[in-house]
Amino acid sequence: MPYQYIAEALFYVFVLLVMFGSLLAVRARVLMHSVLGLAVTLLGVAGIYFYLGSMFLTLMQVLIYVGAICVVLVFGIMVGYTPEEEARRGVKGRPNLLLSLIASFSGFGLLVLVMGRTVWEPFTPKTGNFSLEYLGENLLYKYCLAFELISVVLLIAIIGSIILARGTRKEDDEKAYFMGATVPRPMRKGGKGQ
């Protein structure tokens, strides 16, 4: 009996993770914080898959979405250059709020309309083996090399993004120095700049 309460508590923790992460992804002013919120949301979804008893979907959610998609987004943020004043400028305002509310309610209304007009058919019997066990065995045994190659490509993408981001920052610092602007220098251990 206490295990049932623990399981229900875990489900609500995962739902709260999804809600908190999605709010952080939408409301963050810094783009990296939005990616962090997306990662938290996707981890919460993986937890819901785990609660439903689908270990394969849980692992694929963590591997593909939290790992690959978030790394690609971080890669895009690090490679792309956004001026600081553009990054700090928010998208708040009454016109944007009004447009977002109209878009949200229109999408919700369209979804309710489609669900109401859909003729739901009874479940059809399976014609082949499409179980997750069969799919998981094929992906992890037959196509294991593809997964390994994907991980190597992601590692190369991370290393490349770090190298590109470092090179861009050095060039920006040099341009600012030669144009007479002050460039912040790293702090010494004593707390004074160089």
N, C-alpha and C positions, 0 to 999 in steps of 0.2 A: 504493500500500500504506500509506503513513503517514496518508493521509486516512481510512482505515478506523479506525485507532487514535484519531485525533482525534474522529471521529464517535462512537465508543464511549465515549470519555472525556466528551464532551459529554452523552451519554445518562445516564451515571452522575452527572454534575454536576446535571442536571435532577432525577434521582431523589433525590439528597441535598437539593436545594432543597425538594422536596415534603416529605420527611421532617422536615427542620429546621423548616420553616414550620408543619407540622401540630403538631409538639411545642411550638413557641412558642405557637401558638393555643390549645392545650389547657392548658399549664402556666403561662401568664402570670397574674400576680396583678392586673395593671392591664388594664382592658378595651381600651384603645387598643393595647396590645401584642398582645392577641389578634387584633385586626383587622389589625395589621401582619403577624402570622404567617399569617393567612388570605390576605393579599395575596401574600406570598412563596410560599405553597403554590400559589395559582392561577397565579402567574408560572411556577413549575416545571412545572405541567400544560401551560401554553402552550408551554414549551420542548419538552416531549415531543411535542406536536402538530407543532411545527416539525421535530423530528427525524424524525417519520413522514412528512414531506413535505406536510402540509396547511397551506398558508399562510393560507387563508381561516379555518379553525378557530383558528389561532394568533391572528390579528388579532381575531376575534370574542371569543376568550377574554380578551384584554387589554382590549378596548374595553368589553365588557359586564360581565364578572365582576370584573376588577381595577379597572376604572374605575368602573362604575355601582354595582355591589353594595357595594364597599368604601366608596364615597362615601356611599351611603345609610346604611350602618352607622355611619360617623363622624357623619353628620347626626343619627342617633338617639341616639348617645352624647352629643353636644354639647347636644341639646335636653333630654334626660332629666336629671333631677337625682337623684344618689345621694349620700347623706351619706358623709362621709369614713370614718367607722367601719364603715359597711356595705361600702364598697369595699375596705377593708383586711382585712376578715374573710374568711378562706379557706373553702373547702369541703372541707378535708381531714378525715380521720377514718376509722376502720375501717368504720362503717356505709356511708358513701358509697363507699369503695373496694370493699367487698363488693358493693354494688348495681351499681356500674359494671362489675365483673368478670362478674357474673351476666348483665347486659344484653349485654355484648360477646360472651360465649360463647354465649348464647342466639341472638343475631342471626347469629353465624357458623354455628352448628349448623343453624339454619333455612335459611340460604343453601345449605349443603352438602346438606341433605335435599331441598330443591326442585330443585337441580341434578341430584341422583341420580335423582329420580323423573320428570324431564322427558324426554319423548320428542322427540328432536332430529330435525327434518325436514330434508331436503336443501334447498339454496338454491333459491328460486323465481326465475324470470327477471323482469326489470324490465318493467313495463307502461307506464311513462312516463319522462320525462326528469327524474330526481331527482338529477342530479349536482351536486356542489358548485360547479362552474363556472357552471351554469345558475342555481343559487340565489344565488351571489355576484353575478352580473351583474344579476339582478332586484333584489337588495337595494341594490346600489350605483348603479344607474342608474334603475330604475323607482321605487324607494322611497327615493331619496336625501334627499328633503325630510323624511321621518320621522326619519332619522338626525340630520339637522341640528336638528330640533325637540327630539329627546331630549337633545342636547348643550346646547341653550339651557336646557332645564328643569333639567338637572344643575347648570349654572352658577348659576341662580337658587337652587337648593336649597343650594348651598355658601354663597352670599352670605347667604341667610336664616339658615342655621345659625350663621354667625359673628355676625350681628346679635343673634339670640336668645340665644346663649351669653354675649355681652358684657353684654346687659341683665340677665340673671339674676345674673351675678356682681356687678354694681354694686348691685343690690337686696340681695343677701345681705350684702355689705360694709356697706351702710348700716344694715341691721337689726342686725347684730352690733355696730356702733359705738354705736347708740342704746341697746342693751341692756347696754352696759358691757363688752363683750368686747373683747379686743385684736385688732386687725386688722393683719396684716402689711402694712407699707408697702414700696414699691419701694426698691431699694438705690441709693445715689448712686454716682458714679464712684469715690469714695474708699473705698467699702466700708461706710459707715455708713448706717443707715436714717434716714429723715426723721422 
